[in-house]
Amino acid sequence: SSGINAEYGMDRSFLFHLIAGVYHFLILMYPYHYELSMEHAKGFGGRLKFLTIWGHFLQVGYYMFAALVDLYNMCRGSSCSKLKQIRDWWFSTLVFPISFLVFILFWGLYVIDRELVLPRRLDAVIDPTYNHMVHTYIIFWALAEPLMTEIAVPKKRHGLLFIAIFAVSYTVWSYIIYLNIGKWVYPILNILSDVQRVLFILVAYILIVGLFLTTRGYQKKFGRALAAPKKSQ
């Protein structure tokens, strides 16, 4: 009975990961026939200028990798601890925090002044449904994943270090883009003073750290989470 339940859970997890991976892949592919009209996606960096696109690439990679881990486990009848560790880290330190960071920053700024993130001139090329697929529905996949998959919670210290590397990498990339095109990717950064811009970025850093800690709490309380060994947290 327990073996049947485990196999059913693995099949369900595989199907979920496959659907989620296809969903995020379609999000990445859908805009390509709009490319000529979406001037904000042209030039140096292309669509990779945007954190949202970074997030979707990470999620496509994650869900497809997780589906392969499920498939490996079903075929072998046992799990590979190394593959599972990579999957768990990928979700806890990147997929969940970045999904919510994109959601909070986009809709927070949209409520204040939509011109800061999605100028009205783009309404002609960006369908409202697609906008919600990109900036809203992503959090539901992140919330559902710990309920579908047994994910080990990474050590806090290691997770924070990994997030710091990612955050600094995107910040440096944004500055490289600024040096090449003469303006910041997001309109709000162009209207802030240097001090305000630094403070905005620091707030984003604090927010993503808070989201990582929230990930841990959510997985422990609601998910099928396995606590990582408590040696030196």
Solvent accessible surface area in square Angstrom, and as a share of the most:
residue,aa,sasa,rsa
1,S,113,0.73
2,S,90,0.58
3,G,51,0.49
4,I,127,0.64
5,N,97,0.50
6,A,68,0.52
7,E,110,0.49
8,Y,140,0.53
9,G,10,0.10
10,M,54,0.24
11,D,63,0.33
12,R,92,0.34
13,S,5,0.04
14,F,48,0.20
15,L,102,0.51
16,F,25,0.10
17,H,0,0.00
18,L,69,0.35
19,I,88,0.45
20,A,0,0.00
21,G,0,0.00
22,V,67,0.39
23,Y,34,0.13
24,H,0,0.00
25,F,91,0.38
26,L,96,0.48
27,I,1,0.00
28,L,3,0.02
29,M,78,0.35
30,Y,87,0.33
31,P,3,0.02
32,Y,115,0.44
33,H,131,0.58
34,Y,58,0.22
35,E,48,0.22
36,L,160,0.80
37,S,60,0.39
38,M,13,0.06
39,E,88,0.40
40,H,52,0.23
41,A,3,0.02
42,K,98,0.41
43,G,63,0.61
44,F,85,0.36
45,G,25,0.24
46,G,22,0.21
47,R,27,0.10
48,L,83,0.41
49,K,9,0.04
50,F,30,0.13
51,L,20,0.10
52,T,17,0.10
53,I,16,0.08
54,W,54,0.19
55,G,2,0.02
56,H,2,0.01
57,F,100,0.42
58,L,39,0.19
59,Q,4,0.02
60,V,23,0.13
61,G,26,0.25
62,Y,0,0.00
63,Y,0,0.00
64,M,64,0.29
65,F,43,0.18
66,A,0,0.00
67,A,4,0.03
68,L,111,0.55
69,V,2,0.01
70,D,1,0.01
71,L,74,0.37
72,Y,73,0.28
73,N,11,0.06
74,M,61,0.27
75,C,102,0.61
76,R,156,0.57
77,G,69,0.66
78,S,66,0.43
79,S,71,0.46
80,C,38,0.23
81,S,92,0.59
82,K,123,0.52
83,L,49,0.25
84,K,43,0.18
85,Q,92,0.41
86,I,79,0.40
87,R,10,0.04
88,D,3,0.02
89,W,64,0.22
90,W,58,0.20
91,F,0,0.00
92,S,0,0.00
93,T,0,0.00
94,L,15,0.08
95,V,2,0.01
96,F,3,0.01
97,P,0,0.00
98,I,3,0.01
99,S,1,0.00
100,F,32,0.14
101,L,10,0.05
102,V,10,0.06
103,F,55,0.23
104,I,65,0.33
105,L,44,0.22
106,F,17,0.07
107,W,48,0.17
108,G,34,0.33
109,L,20,0.10
110,Y,63,0.24
111,V,126,0.72
112,I,130,0.66
113,D,61,0.31
114,R,33,0.12
115,E,68,0.30
116,L,20,0.10
117,V,26,0.15
118,L,14,0.07
119,P,13,0.08
120,R,147,0.54
121,R,149,0.54
122,L,8,0.04
123,D,74,0.38
124,A,98,0.76
125,V,23,0.13
126,I,23,0.12
127,D,58,0.30
128,P,94,0.59
129,T,81,0.47
130,Y,22,0.08
131,N,12,0.06
132,H,67,0.30
133,M,50,0.22
134,V,9,0.05
135,H,24,0.11
136,T,22,0.13
137,Y,87,0.33
138,I,2,0.01
139,I,17,0.08
140,F,114,0.48
141,W,47,0.16
142,A,0,0.00
143,L,54,0.27
144,A,29,0.22
145,E,0,0.00
146,P,1,0.01
147,L,82,0.41
148,M,35,0.16
149,T,6,0.03
150,E,69,0.31
151,I,1,0.01
152,A,29,0.22
153,V,3,0.01
154,P,6,0.03
155,K,38,0.16
156,K,80,0.34
157,R,132,0.48
158,H,69,0.31
159,G,0,0.00
160,L,54,0.27
161,L,112,0.56
162,F,82,0.34
163,I,2,0.01
164,A,47,0.37
165,I,103,0.52
166,F,27,0.11
167,A,14,0.11
168,V,78,0.45
169,S,50,0.32
170,Y,27,0.10
171,T,40,0.23
172,V,80,0.46
173,W,58,0.20
174,S,11,0.07
175,Y,107,0.41
176,I,68,0.35
177,I,0,0.00
178,Y,71,0.27
179,L,114,0.57
180,N,85,0.44
181,I,62,0.31
182,G,59,0.57
183,K,119,0.51
184,W,29,0.10
185,V,21,0.12
186,Y,56,0.21
187,P,47,0.29
188,I,16,0.08
189,L,15,0.08
190,N,64,0.33
191,I,120,0.61
192,L,37,0.19
193,S,59,0.38
194,D,100,0.52
195,V,106,0.61
196,Q,91,0.41
197,R,34,0.12
198,V,84,0.48
199,L,99,0.49
200,F,51,0.21
201,I,40,0.20
202,L,84,0.42
203,V,91,0.52
204,A,18,0.14
205,Y,62,0.23
206,I,124,0.63
207,L,46,0.23
208,I,6,0.03
209,V,55,0.31
210,G,32,0.31
211,L,14,0.07
212,F,0,0.00
213,L,74,0.37
214,T,73,0.42
215,T,0,0.00
216,R,15,0.06
217,G,39,0.37
218,Y,38,0.14
219,Q,0,0.00
220,K,105,0.45
221,K,157,0.67
222,F,120,0.50
223,G,18,0.18
224,R,102,0.37
225,A,28,0.22
226,L,83,0.41
227,A,67,0.52
228,A,20,0.15
229,P,92,0.58
230,K,160,0.68
231,K,172,0.73
232,S,55,0.36
233,Q,100,0.44
